[in-house]
């Protein structure tokens, strides 16, 4: 098998907590006393536009929550949304080590809304480790659409079999594999390091401290 040259990492669920997944939305429903079924229905109607950059966070909140008066304001809910993002230090440490080795092109490949994507990149200093960000809000495509993986390959001009994609959702991994990319279905940090070594990736041992991430 050819040596891996580029690695694409999912962000939410692998390197960081999921920013605005079903669990976070359920917590928001409880915290702000929303109607769970109505909120989730409205979310599903706009999530595609939200995560492909066609709907701002303000407009998303107008469509899902503030279509009628509330006892709290948009800033209260936005603060809650951003607060759901937390790091997974042991996983980020692996990326730090790989970035310092300078052996691989490192990129992200994730589904995320514009404001949340920007916040997470800045808050957790992801620009220090990744050279390219294939984010759904920037490219107008979402996983598991094969087109987003093809875009990653085209942007980096790296053959699919020399690209590695890491994600915690099986359906996303399956789509990348169909294109010919090497894949890891993330389970836990130990499994991730074993899989990286199995694929011949250098620089995963003795992971570095990710600092203040």
Secondary structure, 3 states (H helix, E strand, C coil): CCCCCEEEECCECCCECCCCCHHHHHHHHHHHCCCHHHHHHHHHHHHHHHHCCCCCHHHHHHHHCCCCCCCCCHHHHHHHHHHCCCECHHHHHHHHHHHHHCCCEEEEEECCCHHHHHHHHHHCCHHHCCCEEEEHHHHCCCCCCHHHHHHHHHHHCCCHHHEEEEECCHHHHHHHHHHCCEEEECCCHHHHHHHHHHCCCCCCCCCCCCCCC
